[in-house]
Each structure stands twice: as structure tokens, then as C-alpha cells.
Amino acid sequence: MLEAFSRQADFTGHKNALKRAEMQMSTHLRFRFHSGMILPGNRFPLFRGMPQAQAMSTASTLPAARRTNRKLTIRRIAAWIASRATDPGTSLWFVIGFALVHAVLWTLILVKLKAAQDIHMDVAEAYAWGQRFLLGYGKHPPLSGWIAGVWFRIFPVTNWSTYALAMTTVSFALVVCWLIALRVVDRRRAFFMVVMLALYPIFNFKGFKYNADLAQLVPLPLLVLAYLNAFEKRSFKSGLWLGFAGMLALMTKYWVVTMIGAVGLAALIHPQRTQFLRSPAPWVAIGTMAVAMIPHLVWLEEVDFVPFIYAGDVYALSSRALNVQLVVGYVVHNLGLLAIPVVLGLVALLLGSVPWRPSDVLARIWSRGPNPAVNLSQALNVWIIQLIVAIGPPLGALAFTVYIKTDWGIPLFFLVPLALVAIPSLRFPRMALFSITAIWFVATIVTLIAAPSIATQEIASNHVGGSTYAARSELARELTQTWQDRFHSRWAVVVARSDIGEPMTFYSPDHPASLVPGEAWSSGLTSLDEAKRLGFIGVCDTTDPVFLKPCEAWMAEHAKDAEPLVMTTMRFFNGHPGPSTVWKVYLVPPAK
């Protein structure tokens, strides 16, 4: 009983001592104590050996402290982004997540932005090619058509799925470019580079149309990744991967020889070329690519190398003045597109250098000396490759008097952000990752909100012209209904110029194969003999006098017994009329 009384007295004494200590503590010390800080024992001897009393004193204030800690601040968000982007355990999934969000948001933007339009003829052409998996499609190698063929066997044949395909393509490239960057720079710089690419117009609104140019953003980053891997490992296996990557690139568009040539020149120019060339990697790559290309080369021989005939006929120029004008336009166009991510990246660096003081901001983002964040050997490869593909094509166009399209630059400049972030003297504060991500997010959301009004303004300003507003989708549905009412069978072939026939293939529920009158480089999806056997619908656009007479002449020769019709289409969007288009239509029944 005495022992129990003693324990009660001890507890009462401790309790009274605790009350006296609390009364003597200042407000500042009490706040620090309630916030969970460890109090040194030599300053508060009464708390030694009293965990129960300590727990009792903090119990009432701990929830409030936790609520305070949960508040989101810019620094907390910046720290979270930096930790996810730079942690080896989370960075891959963080980049994949970013790429997925980018794809979804920009698909939504494009759906709203292009709501008053039909899809571009290049997209419809890729869909048409994907209806049959051939080794080539007249103008180009087959990979872009194969990708479209697989895609539309999974997704519906609608406008939104074409934009989703385009954004999936560029988002895939974002992830591969991040893998490239990891061989050149640290993870902080690599993620900064990814967001810069997401701000590059090719990877958002300029990349709205999936075609052979945009499809190169699948194999070309893989080619560069395979080269950097082979240059580092110099093994037989790495050479195999490089060879397969080269084959994939060539199967997309022959234009990729610019990038393949740049990779080859980089291997020859690099100071470590001897070690690489003495390894099996480059020779295995060349052999693998040559063997893998054999089926396509056989196809080329069978069609008498028609893709090269197409290129020579379409892109050869006789006017030197026009050639120079087109080259200057190509250079200015691509420099203008690249200026956007470069300038916004610089702004993000400056915003990330907080506190922002003009006297020392330069020192925060620029510092000479060794930099372990950059692999100089691999950075040199990137600089050489990008420099060659930047200056080689325009110089080649001038030398050979070739028509160089601005869209040919779409797949050639994805290494520019990496080439910049790989500059060793450039420093990247952790806050810069938040700044560049915030810029991307704000730009994306603002564009998403503005997209419907932009679409309305566009159709209002193009109510008398513009092929994308010519309501080809309505024409396709009307022609399908007309054919089925007349012949009670599937509409199999449409004969028209590419920008008319390919949309018929996409929008008609029957998806007829397209045949271009008098075209020497047919896609191989159908033929004139098949068209006459199955019957066809011929379409001539009366608003284009340059092509109207040749179209009418072809119909007069090959559709003598056709039933002639005249159809007019017009699209309305948010109360605004699109251009009115009159079509001459020729119904040729199936052979009996």
C-alpha cells in the first residue's frame, strides 16, 4: 500500500512539475515544442525520461501542425517535381505520365481546334494505306501506313482518333528522347529537355496531322538512341539494335538518309572514332540494316523504283530563284518554331534562379568549370548530328535545285533542346524544373480554353475558300448513300485527285480504295482494271480550274457510260457557313 501511495505521489509530482514548466516557457519555445522539434535535455531537465508527459503536451496541437504541413506551396510542388524527375526509381514513370498527360490534353485541344474541319488529306492517305499491309505505297515506304493500319484496327475511324494518333506519336518520341538524354546529361537536365520538347510546336499544334513526316518521330529518336548505345558499348548486340533502328527509319521515308548520314559522319568525326570503328558494332549495324531491307528492295525493283520517279517529278525545280526562296522559307520557318521552346526554356531558367537578383542571376545559370552532369563524349555526338541535319538539307537543296518543303524539318530538330541543355557551363537550379513545367501547363490550359473560339474564328475567315473546310466528309456520306441506293452493293473504288479521293476513303462507311487519274506512282491499293470491274465513282472539283479539265478528260475516256451528277456541299459550324463546293460526279456501275 505504501508502494502504491509512493507511485501516486511521483505521478502527482511529475504532473505539477510539468504545469510549472509550461507556465515558464515562452510562446516561441512552446511553438517549437508543439511543432515536433526535439528539445535538448540539458536545457529542460524536467522532461528527461518523461515520454508520457511529452506525448500528453503535444497531443492537442499535433493535428493542427500536420494540417499546416500539408499546405501546397510553390516550393513544395517544385520539390515534388524535382524529386520525381531525378529519382532513378520514379523518373521513368514520371516522364511516361507527363507524356500521357501531354497526349491527352493536346488531343482534346486538337479536337476542339479542328472541329470545323475535315482531317488533312495526308492523314486520310495514311489511313488508306493501312487498309492493306504492303511493302510500299508508291510514294513512300510502308511503315507510316502500317502504324495507321494497326491504330485504326483498335480505334474508331473518326477525327478525334487521328489527332490521338498524332499526339501518341509525338509523346512516344518524348519518352525516347528522355532515354537519349540520360546517356548525355543527368536526370534534372533530361526532364527539363523533355518539357522543352513538349513546348516545341512540332510536338503540339503543328503536329496535328499524322503522315510520313510525323511518323519519323518514332524511328529517328530510336536510331539516335541505338547509335549512342552502340558508341558506348561497341558490342555485337548493340550493332544489331542500331541496324534494326536504321531499317525502321528507312521504312518510314527515304528522307531519313539525312539523319542516317549524320550519324555516320558523327562516327567518323568524333575523336573516339578509332575505338568505335574497330569494334564490331558499326559493321554489324550496316550488315543488319542491309539484310533487313531486302524485302523492301525487292519491292522497289518490282515497281521500277517508282518512289524515286515520284520524287524526281514532283520536287525537281527549274527556277533557281524559286529554289532559293523555298530554302530561305524552310530555314526561317524552322528557326521560328525552334525559337519558341528555346526562349521559354531560357525564361524558365531565369525564373528558377530565385531569389532573382540581376547582379547574380547569370552566376546561377552559367558557371565555367568541370560539370559531372554532362557526358562530354556523348554530348559531342549529339552536337555533331544536330549540326549536320540542320545545315545539310538546305545546302543540298541549293546544290541540286530541289523543292524543300517546310514540313521536311518536322523530324530533324528533336535534338536541339538536348544539344542546348548539354552545354556544360549552363546550370539548372532545381526550381527551373517547376518553372518550365508551369509554363507548359499554363500554355496548354490556355490553348484548351481558347480552342473553340479559335475554331469559330477560323471558319468565319475561310467561308469562301480553304480545302479543309470544303465538307468532303459530307460528300463521302452522300456518295455512299447514292451508290448503295443505285447498286445495292459496297462502294469499292473512288477515282479522284488525292486530296479528294483519300478523304472519301476515310469518311465513307464503305472505305473505297482511291485511284488517282493518270498517276504514275499508284499506291497499289487498287487499279484501273479493278475499278472497271467493281465499278467506281469519279469526282471532279469544279472550283479548281487547273485540275478540272484533266479530270473531265479522263472521265470522258474511261467513264463513257457513267451517270453524271452534280452535288453541292457546305458545312455550318456555330452558325457560320463554310465554303460552298460544287462537285461533278460520275457513277460507273459494276461490270456485268
Secondary structure, DSSP 8 states (H G I E B T S, - for coil): -HHHHHHHHHHHHHHHHHHHHHHHS-HHHHHHHHTT----TTT-GGGTT-HHHHHHHHTTTHHHHHHHHT---HHHHHHHHHHHHH-TTTHHHHHHHHHHHHHHHHHHHHHHHTTTS---HHHHHHHHHTTS--S--SSS-SHHHHHHHHHTTTS-SSHHHHHHHHHHHHHHHHHHHHHHHHTTB-HHHHHHHHHHHHHSGGGTGGG-S-SHHHHTTTHHHHHHHHHHHHHHH--HHHHHHHHHHHHHHHTT-GGGHHHHHHHHHHHHHSTTHHHHHTSSHHHHHHHHHHHHTHHHHHHHHHTTTHHHHHHHHHHB-S-HHHHHHHHHHHHHHHHHHHHHHHHHHHHHHHHHSSS--TTTHHHHHB--S--TTB-HHHHHHHHHHHHHHHHHHHHHHHHHTB---GGGGTTT-TTHHHHHHT-TTB---THHHHHHHHHHHHHHHHHHHHHHHHHHHHHHHTTT--GGGS-HHHHHHHHHHHHHHHHSS---EEES-HHHHHHHHHHSTT--EEE-TT-SS--SS--HHHHHHH-EEEEEETT-HHHHHHHHHHHHHH-TT-EEEEEEE--EETTEE---EEEEEEEE----
